[in-house]
């Protein structure tokens, strides 16, 4: 996948000329409180055995990134419900004005071997969410992920690492409402030392996590070494 660059700057990533076209593989789901996210490059799913999926996911869980330690124990939300929250409603469109992102959603389901299928690689302007998890705006941590690039070039989250704290993320939902999230931070984590609990643990307030690949490209592993994660909270909502 290509390394995002800010206008007029030189990328700090190490990315070979062939990195465009590295898609992502996706999470596996574990029992307990919900989903185990295993985020990696497309075509490298043999790097680890996926956990056995549950009969049904009952709430968001604590995920891990491929290459990190064994799956952590599910973590329950701490504290009483806080802040605004919405009822469950499927997301239909993601807009990030400061990055020029305007993309439809697709629901992601489990495929063979218990892995969550990625968004179609032939559509670079598409984001996905685990459809059995928390919908954006509900209380808890909702996970939204997209490609940084695909076989055809740059993709929807190419510039995610440049998203600034205080920026807004608007998610239109099937019930006609628009949930507006405010970005708290954008951070890059090594996949080998990914802070699973911090990113994926359930929360007492309505939270959003936007995730893509980042960092140097490892030619041997055919994978980016890092994940870029944007942390955001529900700030307001309105009828569309």
C-alpha positions in Angstrom: 0.0 0.0 0.0 1.2 3.4 -0.8 2.5 5.7 1.9 0.3 8.8 2.5 2.0 12.1 2.0 1.1 15.6 3.0 1.1 18.1 0.2 4.6 19.4 -0.5 6.2 17.0 1.9 8.3 13.9 1.6 7.0 10.7 3.0 8.7 9.3 6.1 7.7 5.8 5.2 9.8 3.1 3.5 7.5 1.9 0.7 8.6 0.1 -2.4 7.3 1.0 -5.8 5.1 -2.1 -5.8 3.4 -1.4 -2.5 0.3 0.0 -4.2 -2.0 -2.9 -4.4 -1.4 -4.4 -0.9 -4.9 -4.8 0.5 -5.8 -5.8 4.0 -6.9 -8.9 5.6 -9.3 -8.6 8.5 -10.3 -9.6 11.9 -11.4 -12.9 13.4 -14.1 -12.9 16.0 -13.8 -14.5 19.4 -16.4 -15.4 21.9 -17.1 -13.4 25.1 -17.8 -9.7 24.6 -17.3 -9.7 20.8 -14.8 -9.2 18.1 -11.1 -10.0 17.8 -9.6 -7.8 15.1 -6.6 -9.1 13.3 -5.4 -6.4 10.9 -2.8 -7.4 8.3 -1.9 -7.2 4.6 -3.9 -9.1 2.0 -2.4 -12.5 1.1 -0.7 -13.1 4.4 -3.4 -14.8 6.3 -1.3 -17.9 6.8 0.8 -16.0 9.3 -1.4 -17.2 12.2 -4.2 -19.5 13.1 -7.5 -17.6 13.4 -9.5 -18.1 16.5 -12.7 -20.1 16.4 -15.7 -17.8 15.8 -18.6 -17.7 18.3 -22.1 -18.8 17.5 -23.1 -15.1 17.7 -21.3 -11.9 18.8 -23.0 -10.3 21.7 -21.0 -7.1 22.1 -17.8 -5.5 21.0 -14.7 -7.3 22.3 -11.0 -6.8 22.8 -9.2 -7.4 19.5 -5.5 -7.9 18.8 -3.3 -7.3 15.8 -1.7 -10.2 14.0 1.8 -10.8 15.3 1.1 -9.6 18.8 0.5 -11.7 22.0 -2.3 -14.2 22.5 -5.8 -12.8 22.6 -6.4 -10.8 25.8 -9.3 -11.5 28.1 -12.5 -9.5 27.2 -12.7 -6.3 29.1 -16.0 -5.0 30.3 -16.8 -1.2 30.0 -15.7 0.7 33.1 -17.9 3.3 34.7 -21.5 4.3 34.2 -22.8 5.3 30.7 -21.5 8.8 29.8 -22.0 11.3 27.1 -24.4 11.3 24.2 -25.4 8.0 22.5 -27.8 6.8 19.8 -29.8 3.7 19.2 -28.5 1.1 16.9 -28.7 2.0 13.2 -26.5 0.8 10.3 -24.0 3.3 8.9 -24.4 4.2 5.3 -21.8 7.0 4.6 -18.6 8.3 6.1 -17.5 11.9 5.6 -14.2 13.5 6.8 -14.3 17.0 5.5 -10.7 17.9 6.3 -9.4 14.9 4.3 -12.0 15.1 1.5 -13.3 11.6 2.3 -16.8 10.8 1.3 -17.3 7.0 1.1 -20.1 4.5 1.5 -20.1 1.7 4.0 -20.2 -2.0 3.5 -21.0 -4.5 6.3 -18.2 -7.0 7.0 -19.0 -10.6 7.8 -17.1 -13.7 8.8 -15.6 -15.7 5.9 -14.0 -19.1 5.7 -11.7 -19.9 8.7 -13.4 -17.3 10.9 -11.8 -14.3 9.4 -13.8 -11.1 8.7 -14.0 -10.5 4.9 -12.4 -7.2 3.7 -14.2 -4.6 1.7 -13.9 -5.3 -2.1 -10.4 -4.5 -3.2 -11.7 -3.3 -6.6 -13.4 -0.3 -4.9 -10.8 2.0 -3.3 -13.5 4.4 -2.0 -15.2 2.1 0.5 -15.1 1.6 4.2 -16.2 -1.4 6.2 -17.5 -2.1 9.7 -18.2 -5.4 11.5 -21.9 -5.6 11.1 -22.4 -7.7 14.3 -20.5 -5.1 16.4 -21.4 -1.7 17.7 -22.8 0.7 15.1 -21.3 4.2 15.0 -23.1 6.3 17.6 -24.1 3.5 19.9 -22.5 3.3 23.3 -19.2 1.4 23.0 -16.3 1.4 20.6 -17.3 1.1 16.9 -14.6 -0.1 14.6 -14.3 1.3 11.0 -11.5 0.2 8.8 -10.5 0.9 5.2 -7.6 0.4 2.8 -4.8 2.8 2.5 -4.3 1.6 -1.0 -5.3 -1.2 -3.4 -4.1 -2.8 -6.6 -5.5 0.3 -8.5 -3.8 2.9 -6.4 -4.5 5.1 -3.3 -7.6 4.3 -1.3 -10.0 5.9 1.1 -7.7 6.1 4.2 -4.5 7.1 2.4 -4.4 10.4 4.4 -5.7 9.1 7.7 -2.4 9.7 9.5 -2.8 13.4 8.8 -6.2 13.8 10.5 -5.9 16.4 13.3 -7.3 16.4 16.8 -10.5 18.4 16.8 -11.4 17.4 13.2 -14.9 16.0 12.7 -16.1 12.7 11.2 -19.7 12.6 10.0 -21.4 9.2 9.7 -24.8 9.1 8.1 -27.0 6.2 9.4 -29.9 4.2 7.9 -32.4 5.9 10.3 -31.6 9.3 8.7 -29.5 10.6 11.5 -26.0 11.9 11.2 -23.6 11.2 14.0 -20.7 13.7 14.3 -17.6 12.5 16.0 -14.7 14.7 17.1 -11.2 13.3 16.8 -9.2 13.0 20.0 -5.9 11.7 18.6 -4.4 9.9 15.7 -1.6 7.5 16.6 0.6 4.9 14.9 1.3 1.6 16.6 3.6 -1.3 15.8 1.5 -4.3 14.9 3.9 -6.4 17.0 3.1 -4.2 20.1 -0.4 -3.1 19.4 -2.3 -1.8 22.4 -5.3 -4.1 22.0 -7.2 -3.1 25.1 -6.8 0.6 24.6 -8.1 0.4 21.0 -10.8 -2.2 21.2 -12.1 -2.5 24.8 -15.7 -1.7 25.3 -16.4 1.9 26.5 -19.0 3.6 28.6 -19.4 6.4 26.0 -20.0 6.3 22.2 -16.5 6.0 20.6 -15.2 5.5 17.1 -11.9 4.0 15.9 -10.8 4.5 12.3 -8.0 2.0 11.3 -5.7 1.5 8.4 -2.2 0.2 7.7 0.9 2.4 8.1 4.6 2.7 8.8 7.4 1.1 6.9 6.7 -1.6 4.4 8.3 -5.0 5.1 9.2 -6.6 1.8 9.9 -10.0 3.4 6.6 -10.2 5.3 4.8 -8.4 2.4 3.0 -6.2 5.0 3.1 -2.8 6.5 4.6 -2.9 10.0 2.2 -0.5 11.7 -1.4 0.4 12.1 -2.7 4.0 12.1 -5.6 4.5 14.5 -7.8 7.6 14.8 -9.6 7.8 18.2 -12.8 9.9 18.3 -15.9 10.4 20.4 -19.5 11.1 19.6 -19.9 14.9 19.8 -23.4 15.5 18.5 -26.1 14.2 16.2 -28.8 15.5 14.0 -31.5 14.3 11.6 -30.4 14.1 8.1 
